[in-house]
Amino acid sequence: MRICFVSRRYWPAVSGMSAYAENLLRSLTAAGHEVVLVSQYRGDRQGRAVYGGGPPPPERVPAGVRAVALESLGEQAVGDGLPADFEADVAALCDTIAGLHAHEPLDVLHAQYGYPPGLAALESSERLGIPAVVSIQGGDGHWVGTCCRTHRAAIRRVLYDTPALLIGSPSFRAEVAARHRVPAERFTVVPGATDTDSFRPSPGRPPGTVGDPPVLLYHGRIDVRKGVLDLLEAVRLLLAGGRRLRLLVSGTGPDLDVLTRRARRSDLAGAVEVLGPTGYHDAPAVYRRGDVFVSPTWAEGFSNTILEAMASGLPVVSTDTVGVVDCVRDGVNGLLVPTRDPGALAEAVARLLDDAPLRGRLARTALRQVVSEWSWPVAAARIGAVYEEVCAAWPTRRAETASGEGASGGAGHPGGAGPAVRLPDGDRAAKSAVGGGPATEPTGNDRTADPTGTSRTTEPTGNGRTAEPAVDLSCRFRYEPHLL
């Protein structure tokens, strides 16, 4: 099968999406598939500062994968003081996919992230007649669509019309389905995975062992929404209570400077070490430096770093939230506390440090589960089955769509047509702005119903024609696209 995998981020961008993509691509080629990677990337100074940017390094592209790098020029408009032009990036992705298909036909499209790549995959699917799969992975389910009507329409179009949707956990599926009024049956749950060959316990060190002083580890995106500042406050509370411990923080992200400044405060008494960006292949060594992994995230799709910590033999303290509760069960393979509660976080850490039998039991249970349930051979086999099913169902789906039976809903899940999804009243006109659907209707007062769900004034151009209405520019992601 010839697969076009479209990613919002890939190496050298330091991101869980990069790690996920590399491992999946390697597994797909090992299974005999031919894979083309189309990777968006930031090439501007601002984009590089947040994640690291640039085209995929050849040494990070698995053998047998062809990489096509596509600079996100529309998004990079923010560097010139302009709002990000995500629509231009969607169009560029569509043109790139069309060119690849014209050169050598593709069998299936798989977009990693619902927007912009997911919308590009859906539009390409409809134009080229290729089935598409979209993975909803994190912010695309948590944040996209809560920001403005333009993006709400775009993500709902992806959720309603894409032939197959993948999502990392039942709790995340429930959140996204409720927020966007989409039947939960539209999603196929494929849990996250980790490379259990690279991430493993240190030789000769039993899971749950701690040093003197014990080292707490945070590894991941440095973003307030990941709870990393809550962790600093929890550490301050533990130190103030007389605890001897250290905190090691590894990663990069939009709040790295804020975290670094806070870590230097006197009340943290030099107990915090900020490593900054850590490459994926260097991450196993970072886990070996920690004793307890702490992930105080506010929400996840499915946490790759928690799985890596489990595979490394570390006991885990995390939060009782979406995307975490599907892999961490309180008192079984980790400890859970409420989100945004540094006091509860400090108490859980103290409990774990004081109870060696508990640490060992939680870490051993988690390690067994990662190997049996959340390793890449397991996940890749599930995703490969989705490809096979969506391709098998594609002729039927296309016929139903052509006859009108599959409109506004399409296949409910791979392997057959699912329940019809009726667009919410406020989004029916919106569908036409992001591809497909009827023309918009006049609303009076020289205004046109914005096909993305926002009323927009139309203005005559110099040649007498009506200008294309502008998208909603109030969206915060237009000005901080790195948060998308």
Number of C-alpha atoms within 10 A of each C-alpha: 17 15 22 25 26 27 24 24 25 30 26 19 26 24 23 18 19 22 21 18 21 17 19 23 24 19 20 23 17 14 14 11 17 18 22 21 23 25 24 26 27 25 17 19 12 15 21 16 14 21 22 22 23 19 20 23 12 12 8 14 19 19 12 16 20 15 19 17 18 20 20 24 19 18 26 26 17 19 14 8 9 13 21 25 20 21 16 15 22 23 17 19 26 22 14 18 25 18 12 16 16 11 9 10 14 22 17 22 25 24 27 27 23 29 25 27 27 32 29 28 32 28 24 24 21 16 11 16 15 21 27 30 26 28 24 27 24 23 17 22 26 19 15 22 21 15 14 19 24 26 26 19 28 26 23 25 28 28 31 26 24 27 31 28 29 25 24 24 25 20 20 27 26 15 17 22 18 12 14 19 16 24 20 17 15 29 26 22 20 22 23 24 27 27 20 20 10 15 21 21 21 15 7 6 11 14 25 23 19 20 10 9 11 18 20 25 25 26 26 25 26 26 19 18 17 19 23 26 21 22 25 20 20 21 26 22 19 20 18 13 9 8 14 13 17 22 25 19 27 22 21 25 21 17 16 20 13 13 18 16 9 15 23 15 12 10 15 20 13 12 18 22 15 17 14 17 23 16 16 15 12 10 19 19 13 17 28 19 15 27 27 27 28 28 26 29 26 20 21 23 27 26 27 22 21 28 27 26 32 33 31 26 31 35 33 30 25 27 28 21 20 22 27 25 19 18 21 25 16 17 12 13 25 26 23 23 20 16 20 19 16 22 17 16 29 22 15 19 21 13 14 21 20 11 10 13 11 18 26 21 17 26 26 19 17 28 25 15 16 23 21 10 15 24 20 22 21 17 19 21 15 15 18 16 13 21 22 14 16 23 21 15 18 21 14 15 22 20 12 16 16 11 10 11 15 22 18 21 25 26 31 26 23 25 19 18 21 18 17 19 20 14 21 13 8 13 21 19 23 31 27 20 21 23 17 12 15 13 13 17 12 11 11 8 7 10 15 17 20 26 27 28 24 20 17 18 15 16 14 10 10 8 7 8 9 11 13 12 17 13 21 17 14 13 19 14 20 21 20 14 17 16 14 16
